[in-house]
């Protein structure tokens, strides 16, 4: 959608920014050990989160490579 909007290829009557919805961000772990990474979680949030650091070191390393300038 953003590409279409940028190139004005589509007409949108309304656009709603869901970027800052807290429900779409965060990392948690349930009692069974299942880890949930919400779709709006940023790479920096992932890199700095203790659950990710402890249980997902490979993912943290990969995210760090993406974030580095």
Secondary structure, 3 states (H helix, E strand, C coil): CHHHHHCCCCCCCCCCCCCCCHHHCCEEECCCCCEEECCCCCHHHHHHCHHHHHHCHHHHHHHHHHHCC
